[in-house]
Amino acid sequence: MNYTFNKTTFRSFYPDCEETNDGTAIEYKVEDSNYRVYYPTNVVKTSTTMQMTVQLDHIRGGATDDHVILVLNYDDKAHLSSVSYTWEAGNDGYQIPETLIKAVDIAFDVAGLLGAFETAGISEEVAEGTKEVFDVCCKAYNDISKIVVKWSDNGGRMYFIPVVCHSIIRLTNSVSV
Amino acid sequence: MNFNYDTFSSTLDTYDDVDVKHSSTNHGWFYKDSKDDSDFNLVVEYSYDDDHNYRTWRQELTKMEGNSGLLVSTKIDHIRGDNQDDHLILMACYNAVGVICYAQAFVQMKNEDPIQTDIITTGDIPDQIHDQIQAHIKDDYGINGSTDGRKKIPHIAKVNLYSMAAAVSV
């Protein structure tokens, strides 16, 4: 398998973003806060899998940024098979230790998503990939938000979680095989 | 799949007691910071009962591969004057034919326990988000607690979700 990550495609998913940190990251402002998303590093390819590591920062001006590190794993169809994350809040010492989410372990009842695939003429393969990335994002948003919402009343720290979820989908949409 | 921001704010303006401010200009969307003309600096502000004020930041969108779904998220501020705003973070997903299939909400209020809903994927999703937030809203938030404005947060979540649904098309 020949896996490709298309950086130009990825960047195009972030409106009004700027490339920063010597071209290793993009920064954008959304919902009144600023975020930095690094391009994937530590890319490991085998004949049937690809793994990449992505760091994201919630930029906090004079204070230490909040950091997230994602390790994303893709299968032989370039579908997202799992994501592990670590979450570290700047300054206040809060963190979430490395946690793994596997698409195959999630059993959400999202009949509303699945039922529409056929009506809209979405191919089985695309439908399968969408279900997997959707499941992972929903679980990540739920699990992480329930912890982070207790840490502070900072809206930018809280909105960092949707930023990470959007980024997981955008990264996945930039991988092809 | 598309999200029509003007349809969003126009729809929001149609709900009883919700009044989008200066809606005759750009359907109520304006740059929060007048020196920054980037899209994500756009907000729409509205009052409820003329007394309580809220702000929705331009929704962030990601399309799933092949237009097989659309993830939409937003931050909504309950504006509290000299006191810190409350924040409502909403994430929702629309299926390949543009119908909502998922939502979950979190609410932050300074010095109060946060509110979270379950993952909602069936039934009238905006209505359930409303009811689950409502179940945790207190009767009285005390002095400077903006009690009446906080009591409307469940309703604000619901009308935002309905207006987002109106804005989505395939």
HADDOCK unambig.tbl for C-alpha pairs under 7 A between the chains (distance, minus, plus):
assign (segid A and resid 16 and name CA) (segid B and resid 38 and name CA) 6.57 0.50 0.50
assign (segid A and resid 29 and name CA) (segid B and resid 40 and name CA) 6.66 0.50 0.50
assign (segid A and resid 30 and name CA) (segid B and resid 40 and name CA) 5.26 0.50 0.50
assign (segid A and resid 31 and name CA) (segid B and resid 40 and name CA) 6.67 0.50 0.50
assign (segid A and resid 31 and name CA) (segid B and resid 57 and name CA) 5.48 0.50 0.50
assign (segid A and resid 31 and name CA) (segid B and resid 74 and name CA) 6.93 0.50 0.50
assign (segid A and resid 31 and name CA) (segid B and resid 75 and name CA) 5.99 0.50 0.50
assign (segid A and resid 109 and name CA) (segid B and resid 121 and name CA) 6.96 0.50 0.50
assign (segid A and resid 110 and name CA) (segid B and resid 101 and name CA) 6.72 0.50 0.50
assign (segid A and resid 110 and name CA) (segid B and resid 121 and name CA) 5.74 0.50 0.50
assign (segid A and resid 112 and name CA) (segid B and resid 95 and name CA) 6.81 0.50 0.50
assign (segid A and resid 112 and name CA) (segid B and resid 101 and name CA) 4.85 0.50 0.50
assign (segid A and resid 113 and name CA) (segid B and resid 95 and name CA) 4.93 0.50 0.50
assign (segid A and resid 113 and name CA) (segid B and resid 101 and name CA) 5.68 0.50 0.50
assign (segid A and resid 116 and name CA) (segid B and resid 95 and name CA) 6.14 0.50 0.50
assign (segid A and resid 116 and name CA) (segid B and resid 96 and name CA) 5.48 0.50 0.50
assign (segid A and resid 116 and name CA) (segid B and resid 97 and name CA) 5.97 0.50 0.50
assign (segid A and resid 117 and name CA) (segid B and resid 68 and name CA) 6.68 0.50 0.50
assign (segid A and resid 117 and name CA) (segid B and resid 96 and name CA) 6.00 0.50 0.50
assign (segid A and resid 120 and name CA) (segid B and resid 96 and name CA) 5.95 0.50 0.50
assign (segid A and resid 120 and name CA) (segid B and resid 97 and name CA) 6.18 0.50 0.50
assign (segid A and resid 122 and name CA) (segid B and resid 68 and name CA) 6.52 0.50 0.50
assign (segid A and resid 126 and name CA) (segid B and resid 65 and name CA) 6.76 0.50 0.50
assign (segid A and resid 127 and name CA) (segid B and resid 68 and name CA) 6.96 0.50 0.50
assign (segid A and resid 130 and name CA) (segid B and resid 64 and name CA) 6.34 0.50 0.50
assign (segid A and resid 130 and name CA) (segid B and resid 65 and name CA) 6.79 0.50 0.50
assign (segid A and resid 130 and name CA) (segid B and resid 68 and name CA) 6.94 0.50 0.50
assign (segid A and resid 149 and name CA) (segid B and resid 108 and name CA) 6.94 0.50 0.50
assign (segid A and resid 149 and name CA) (segid B and resid 114 and name CA) 6.43 0.50 0.50
assign (segid A and resid 150 and name CA) (segid B and resid 114 and name CA) 6.67 0.50 0.50
assign (segid A and resid 153 and name CA) (segid B and resid 108 and name CA) 5.63 0.50 0.50
assign (segid A and resid 153 and name CA) (segid B and resid 109 and name CA) 6.52 0.50 0.50
assign (segid A and resid 153 and name CA) (segid B and resid 110 and name CA) 5.81 0.50 0.50
assign (segid A and resid 155 and name CA) (segid B and resid 87 and name CA) 6.19 0.50 0.50
assign (segid A and resid 159 and name CA) (segid B and resid 89 and name CA) 6.82 0.50 0.50
assign (segid A and resid 162 and name CA) (segid B and resid 73 and name CA) 6.61 0.50 0.50
assign (segid A and resid 166 and name CA) (segid B and resid 62 and name CA) 6.15 0.50 0.50
assign (segid A and resid 169 and name CA) (segid B and resid 64 and name CA) 6.98 0.50 0.50
assign (segid A and resid 173 and name CA) (segid B and resid 65 and name CA) 6.19 0.50 0.50
